[in-house]
């Protein structure tokens, strides 16, 4: 697998370091040549000097189906544009970082389903810790091949959960609506802008993402 990063945020650097340690190929796209020079002394990876939201820059890397595009710059709009450009190419997966949760609805409508909101996610984790919840069992599940996927429901998928016809053994286990979460059965109704927590196997993750993706316009 090759990981291609847009931007050199702290999240990029930490993620790149871990992937390099695991033996993966890493390429970082950055406009600031001084930033590239500084990171070149720290990270043994490839660098591209340019704007990662420009089609020509991403095309230069000849993306393949096993490549993952991480749009992790400090600018939400730049990350969204880079992700949309990446959608027109052969990336196997695209990860979009946003700081403003209000953009999550926009991302869902644009077919960007792999969205992370770091501050919100960390806040939720810390709140759970204060309330005495133990995340150890979740970590064990992830190590055992189980994956959890958050998905914002677009209007076209509103209806019964079982009508989603999820691939493999994927299941919706929690629906969050208006700030309240509840465990649900497969006959429950979901609405536009509900946030789903889906449990699946690692082997089914890619087909799940493709199944829920916004259909391409001919």
Secondary structure, DSSP 8 states (H G I E B T S, - for coil): -EEEEES--HHHHHHHHHHHHTT-EEEEEES-HHHHHHHHTT--SEEEES-TTSHHHHHTT---TT-EEEE--S-HHHHHHHHHHHHTTT-SEEEEE-S-TTHHHHHHHTT---EE-HHHHHHHHHHHHHTT---HHHHHHHHTTEEEEEEE--GGG-EEGGGG--STT-EEEEEEETTEEEE--TT-EE-TT-EEEEEEEGGGHHHHHHHHS-----
